[in-house]
Structure formats: C-alpha cells, structure tokens
Amino acid sequence: MPNSFEAKSSLSVAGSEFEIYRLDAVPGSARLPYSLKILLENLLRYEDGATVTRDDIAALAAWDPAAEPCREIQFRPARVLMQDFTGVPAVVDLAAMRDAMHDLGGDPARINPLQPVELVIDHSVQVDYFGSDIAFAKNAEVEFARNQERYKFLKWGQNALEGFKVVPPDTGIVHQVNVEYLARVVFPKPLDGVTQAYFDTCVGTDSHTTMVNGIGVLGWGVGGIEAEASMLGQPVSMLVPQVVGFRLTGKLAPGVTATDLVLTIVERLRRHGVVGKFVEFYGPAIGALPMGERATIANMGPEYGATCGLFPIDQMTLDYLRLTGRPEEQIALVEAYAKAQGVFHTADAAEADYSETLELDLGEVVPSLAGPKRPQDRVPLTEMAEHFPRALAALKRERNIPDGGPAKAIIDGREVEIGDGSIVIAAITSCTNTSNPSVMIAAGLLAKKATARGLRSAPWVKTSLGPGSMAVTRYLERAGLIEPLKQLGFHNVGYGCTVCIGNSGPLPEPVSQAIAEKDLCAVSILSGNRNFEGRVHAEVRMNYLASPPLVVAYALAGRIDIDPYEDPLTTDAKGEPVYLRDLWPSEDEVNRAIAENVTAAEFTETYADVFAGDERWQALDAPHSRTYDWPESTYIRKPPYFDGMTLDVGTIADIAGARCLARLGDSITTDHISPAGAIKATTPAGQYLIEHGVAQKDFNSLGSRRGNHEVMMRGTFANIRLRNLMAPGTEGGITRHLPSDEQMSIFDAAMRYQAEGVPAIVIAGKEYGSGSSRDWAAKGPRLLGVRAVIAESYERIHRTNLVCMGVLPLQFLPGETAEGLGLTGEEVFDIVGLDDGRAKAVEVRAQAGDGAVKTFRAKVRIDTPNEVDYFRHGGILHFVLRKLAA
C-alpha cells in the first residue's frame, strides 16, 4: 500500500505497540475541524492509488472552509451498526444475495460482512401493557411471540454470516447500547501481524446513530442499502462537507435541562440550515458539559438536519468511558491516541477553521417543549398556554376538524372528561434522553415529591417508562426512584424503541372511544425526538417533545393547555393546588443523587454478557446453513430484486409516458412514505395479511414486517396523514388512476400502471424524505414502479437511498415549484436527456389531457461517479453482487 506522506508510525501504550497513521505528517492538517481529521486519517490508512490517492489526501488537508462541497472521497467506516427494523431487511438482502451468487455460479459464502456489524434488537417491543409491575414481562412475552420468525432469521444470520453479532431483545436501545458499550472511540484491530489503532467510526441504519458523536465517535445514519454495501467492502462515497462550528459558552440556569438545550439547538440549526453539513460543538462551555448532555445533543442531529453533531475527545470522555466500565487499557489507548493525533481537547486548544460559526450562551436557554408536529418548532414553557389554542385552531382549519366539544368516559369506575388538549400518552421513551442521568434522575425526584403529596397521574393518561438500557433501571433502583415513578404509572414497559417510533400500543378503550366520538385533538408528550404527524399514535393528532421531568409533570396535569408557572398542575388530597415549582428538584438534589447512585457497577453488570440473551433467545432453534431456506412466512420473504439478474450491466435510459402516482407538499418524511406503526385491516397491507391467514390481533407493526416486501409495498405511501394532492379531500394512501380518473389506493394504482406498462413518478416539495434513514422509503417506491421523483429539495440520506435503489432523484431548479409551473399531476411525463447518467440536468415534458405541453429543466441529483455506477447497474446491491461474482 502507498504511504505517500510517510504517515505510518507507531504508538506505545502501557507496553503495547500500535501501528498508527499520524495526521501531523500531512502539511496543513492542524487547522482542520476534528471531523475532517478523522476522515483524513481514514484516507491515509486506505491509500491504495485507486480509490484513495495522494491527491485525495492533499486535497482534504487543503480543505477550503468557504467552498461548496465538490471533492469526492471514499470513506470506509470502522463498523456498521443496525437495529432490527432496518437490520432485518438488510439481512434479508444478504440472504437473497447469497442465493443470487449461487445462481450466478459463485460461492454464496463470499457474501459476508467485511467490517464488524453489530445489530441490536430494540424496535419490536410495543407498549401493550403499562401501568403495572407486570408490564415489562408481559410486553417482552408478547414481543417474542409476535416476532419469533424474525428472531430465528436474525439468529440464522448470526450463525451464518462472519463478523455479524446480535444483541438480543429486551437489552437496550441501539444508540444507548452503542454509547454505553459498543463504541470503542479508538479502534484496535490486528492486521497483517500488527495491531492498528485508528478512530472508531460507524455508519448505522438508524438516523440517530449520531448519538455516538457525543463521545467523540464520528458516525451517522445511512439507509440499509448503503449500510449493506459498506458491510460488503464498498466505501461510502461522499463529498467533503462543509463544517459548521457551534460555539457553546456559559452555563445552564437552574431548572433548565439538556432537553431544553437540545430543542434550542435544533431550532437554531434548522433555521440556519445545515442539511448535508457536519456540525461540531466547541467553546469554553464544552469542558464542563457532562457526557449525558453531549449524547442528548448529538442524538438529535437528524432533527437539526446535519449529517453529524460531533463533540471532541477530552477528559470528560475518558471519565465517561471509565464510568461505563470500559477496560483501563482501552481508556489508556483512547487518551494516548487522541493526544498523539493532536485531537485531545483542552481549555487552551486552538480553534479549528469552520465554514460557518454559530454561538449559544447556555444561560439564554429556557425550559421548552417542541411541537405539535415538528421537533424544530420549539415553544418556551411560559408560552404554552397561549401557543396551544393557536396550534389547535390551525390544525382544525387545516384538517377541517369540527369543534366536537369534550367527551365523557368511564375509567376505573370514575367518570372523567376528555377534550381537545387532553394528554392521553405521557412517555419517558428511550433514545434521546434516557442515556442522560441528569434528566432521568430529575424525573424520578419529581415523581418522589409528587407521591409524597399523594398525587397521581390523570386517569386518562397512558404512562410509560422506556429506560433505554438496564443500567438506567439499576441506578434508578439504587436511588430509590423506581417506586415513585411506578406510583405515577411510569412502570418499565421494555428496553427498546417504543413511543417515539409509534410502538405506543393501543389506547385504553374508553379513551379511544372518547376521541372517536367527538373527533378530539388529543395530545401526547414524550421525551423522544420524533413527533411527526401519525407517528406516535394514529389517534393522537398533536405531539410534544419534552424533558423526562416535564413528561411526569404533564402526566399529573393531564392537559397541555396550561401555564405550568402560573396554573396549578393539579390539587393534592387536601384540595391544595400543586404547582410545578413545588415539585421541581434542585440542581444540588440531582447532582447529589447522580454522584451517589450512578456508578460503574451498573454498567459492568448490565453488559457482562450482552450477546447471550435470555432463555427464550437461547432456546431459539435457528439453522446454520450457508443459504437460507425461506420457509413460508408473512415476516420474511425472498425479495425479487435479483430475479433474472445476469452479469450484464444496463444503461440509464430516458423515461417516457410516465404518470404521477402522488403529488405531495413540503416536509414529506420517510414516515409518510414508509410508515412504521400499526397496520389497519382496511389497508392493502392489512388485507394481504388477512388473505394469508393472519388474525388482526397478530398484525404487529409495519416496522416489524420489513422483511416481507409484499407487506411493505402495500404500506408504501400509506401513512394515515399523507395528503396526496392528486386526490383532494382525502388523507392516507389514496390517489387517482389516470386516465380512468378512478380513485383507489396508491398500491392498487401502482399495480395497475405496472400491468399497463406505464412508469410512475412522484412530485414533491421541499425536504422530501426527511426523518429516519428508512430504506423502505426507497425500496417501496421502486417496487411500486416509481422511476423518478421530482422534488424541490431532498434530505441527504433519502436522496442517496433513491439512487441506490435505481430511482432517479430530480430537483426543480431554484425558484421553480410544481405549483409555479402549473403542474397538476394529471399530465403524461417524459424525462429526456439523461445521457446514460452523464447529464447534470434533463428536460421534463408534461403533456396535459388537452394536448398542451409544459417543458421545464430539472437538476439530476445523481451526485457522484460512484452513484452513476450504482444507478447503471440498477442499484448498489446489484453493483456489489456483479463485482463479487465476477
């Protein structure tokens, strides 16, 4: 391998020798932001004269902060991280690739991860049971019964695929397990007789992979398709990004939490615009910012739109590694390596060059919520009483919802009144905040003060606690805070991704009936990161993000339309009003509880045997065969991507005679395109399951059935809140087939177009594909016959996923929109001038029913030469498979 800059060197740590590639060997590298130094080291280590050249390394070292991204590099992450919703279809694809490799005359065993892959089963638990001591056990039991087919398949993957590890169910959420255990920060790897040390980097099939940025690890979310290619040895092709520096100064005021801080950061960065950019946090406040706060801020990278939100390695990082039970030799390596590479952050460290900088004085942050349907829509707590009526009125106008008034319901033998603004779900849900002891302890202390006053949560509120990892349960128990939380209904419901992803389970029947009877705008409040329409629960229209202690406080109130500073939350047994200030724990109380109860023992006990699983996992009978035998299943089916595939490579041809399947507005998320929540019996997905003998009670969720393309095709564009302008006045996956003008489901129309030999397109507005890095939001449209999407702008991951599935992303030119061009979606579309992928722009011709033709130009968003190759092959998996088979 070339070593153009003579960067290869050695590092001695506690008697052990490591091979490293020194950054200071490259002139100009000292001024680079931390994230680009990590990329530079990656290029130095993988320099081969072909995919990585001397010029690539020199160009990165000479990075111009002010320039638009234009230099493509090939990045090879140290490892791949998966959760089961996105991991199952990835392993399904690998199994199908093994079959295809056999059909092409190759060795199926060549299809293996070439980088370490760790999958955490965490997205399948649902909150069916809550508010009792048996909730966790019963939810785990139901989860296992529902998902045995999927779990057997994943265990087959663990048996058959080299370098593939599975963290079994009921252990923890993937991001928290990554931060607390899996992340190495500096990766030691035996290679060719030496042990290399290098920056730990990862890509993950969940957009909140960015949480690991909090402990100095560069990682971000990618689609399952891109992750599979990375596992199979393909580099992540990327343009060297702009890097935004976010300078933090000052100190949070008493009563202000990390959640308030991150909601403020989300608001500011969304307003500024950081999509496709790296964000790095620096400044004098960093050294005193605890790791829990850093992880909270890093977790919400997707919400502020950045590829990553990176913090430096410093003494706080080392302290956290020690707290979470990492071996002392690993901590010593992290410290020595970071210092040798000049990236160990200290108070007097020189500031890097950044493309842009922002600044926030932490003292300016105030308690806040965000909602009712976007995480960037922050509302100061003092303004909630005024905000909510406006938000409610706007929603009712937008959705044409009548004023039905409150409804009465009988709950536990007591008549209660539920109305607009009633909180029906209050969830301390795993992910954003549960890795942060300060807010979890604060929630427990608030519960303790509330129970001392004899308070209880409002009876119509479905309460739940998803601790994120067993370590959290251990330190809450040690602090004596589990029981007070239970008394308010916040029992542990499971170790996994719950309410934030829509796994909130059914509402109590009286509550559900009350909402339906009066068409109420009910509310959820959750400590997670996602509150998009239709995501938390199909019956809950308005959703607010908040810190864990505020979730508990609002559960007591049972309503969102109060001023917690002026209005009482509730009254105690004596009829005395109880205010938020009466219950809120002091900073000293929280810090003392953390110091006394959050210790390394909680973490070492939790992760002592993390891959073993419980007796149910160990009893699973999974095959050890090289290829999968694809038993009859409604969970796992062999996908059709490789049917009839040959070694011949196609061309990128123009598209003629296409029809618009959906014309959509702004901020269409991957939730809108590929929902992950409940399956309704009346939908095409539900009808498919019924036809295959599945009872409605066993439908499970769309997310859990991602290994079955038949279900997922039918669930594509089926979000209950999707508004397709092709079918005005409707919500859900409805469109009009043309030219018949018949109204039908999007799935049925797509199948009819395919039978007629008519290609389909989708037209959309700004931020198409924002939200989770969901591969089925690209796979589903491809299987529906969508050949192209024309949008005003794209979220980074989704645009890449479209290319990697062979769906053409086109972008309206600046200042142009579908509405401005007079497009109705009823036209017949021709897309001309692709020039086998070489074109930077194409001509789109839209012919209306009366013969009139509108012509406009659109930008081709196949952004890199690698992407052209992927697209020409029909997708990235086909590209990899042909390369391995050849």
Summary of the structure (lengths in Angstrom):
residues: 886
radius of gyration: 26.4
end to end distance: 23.5
largest distance: 81.1
contacts: 3303
relative contact order: 0.11
helix: 37%
strand: 20%
